[in-house]
Amino acid sequence: MVGKKPTTNYIIATVMAFNAGTRKVVLKARGAAISKAVAAAVMVRDRFLPGKVNIREVKLLSDKVQGQGGRERTVAAVEVILEMA
C-alpha cells in the first residue's frame, strides 16, 4: 500500500521484490497517494528495469472510509499491477 513515505521507498521495494524472484507486484494507493503509485510504477518500468517489467493492468476503484465525525465518505483508489516481461 503506497502512502506517506517518499516515492523512492516504493520504487526500491518493488525492484527488490522483482530481484528476489517475484513475478507480480501490486501497488495499491488511495487519495493523494495515487500519483506516487503511478510514478513508482512508471519509474520501475522505464528507469530501473527497462524491458523487464510491464504494467499489466490498472484498476480504478473507490473505497468507503470513516471521515471526521464518524461520517462515511468515498475516496478514489488505484491498483497498478506490474509483471515481469
C-alpha positions in Angstrom: 0.0 0.0 0.0 1.5 3.3 -1.1 1.2 6.0 1.4 3.1 8.9 3.0 6.7 7.7 2.5 8.8 9.1 -0.3 8.2 7.6 -3.8 11.8 6.2 -3.8 11.0 3.8 -0.9 8.2 2.2 -3.0 10.5 2.0 -6.1 13.2 0.3 -4.1 10.8 -2.1 -2.5 9.3 -3.0 -5.9 12.7 -3.5 -7.6 13.9 -5.7 -4.6 10.8 -7.8 -4.9 11.4 -8.4 -8.6 15.1 -9.2 -8.0 14.1 -11.7 -5.3 12.1 -13.6 -7.9 8.6 -12.3 -7.5 6.8 -12.4 -10.9 4.0 -9.9 -10.0 3.8 -6.8 -7.8 0.6 -4.8 -7.0 0.9 -1.2 -6.0 -2.2 0.0 -4.2 -3.0 3.5 -3.2 -5.9 5.8 -2.5 -6.5 9.5 -2.4 -3.4 11.7 -2.7 -1.0 8.7 -2.8 -2.4 7.7 -6.2 0.2 9.9 -8.0 3.0 8.2 -6.0 1.9 4.7 -7.0 1.7 5.7 -10.7 5.1 7.5 -10.6 6.7 4.4 -8.8 5.3 2.0 -11.4 6.4 4.1 -14.4 9.9 4.7 -12.9 10.4 0.9 -12.2 9.3 0.1 -15.8 11.2 2.8 -17.6 14.3 3.5 -15.5 15.1 0.7 -13.1 14.1 -2.4 -15.0 13.6 -1.3 -18.6 12.3 -4.0 -20.9 11.9 -6.4 -18.0 8.7 -5.2 -16.4 5.3 -4.4 -17.9 2.3 -2.6 -16.4 -0.2 -5.5 -16.8 -3.3 -3.7 -15.5 -4.5 -0.6 -13.8 -7.7 -0.9 -11.7 -9.6 2.3 -10.8 -11.6 1.8 -7.6 -13.3 3.7 -4.8 -13.2 2.9 -1.1 -15.5 3.9 1.6 -13.7 5.2 4.7 -14.7 6.8 8.0 -14.2 10.5 7.9 -14.1 13.0 10.7 -17.1 12.8 13.0 -17.8 9.2 12.0 -19.2 10.2 8.6 -18.6 7.8 5.8 -17.0 9.2 2.6 -15.8 7.8 -0.7 -12.2 8.1 -1.8 -10.6 7.2 -5.1 -8.2 4.3 -5.2 -6.0 2.6 -7.7 -4.2 -0.7 -8.1 -1.3 -0.9 -10.5 -0.3 -4.5 -11.4 3.3 -4.9 -12.6 4.6 -8.2 -14.1 7.9 -9.5 -15.3 8.1 -9.5 -19.1 
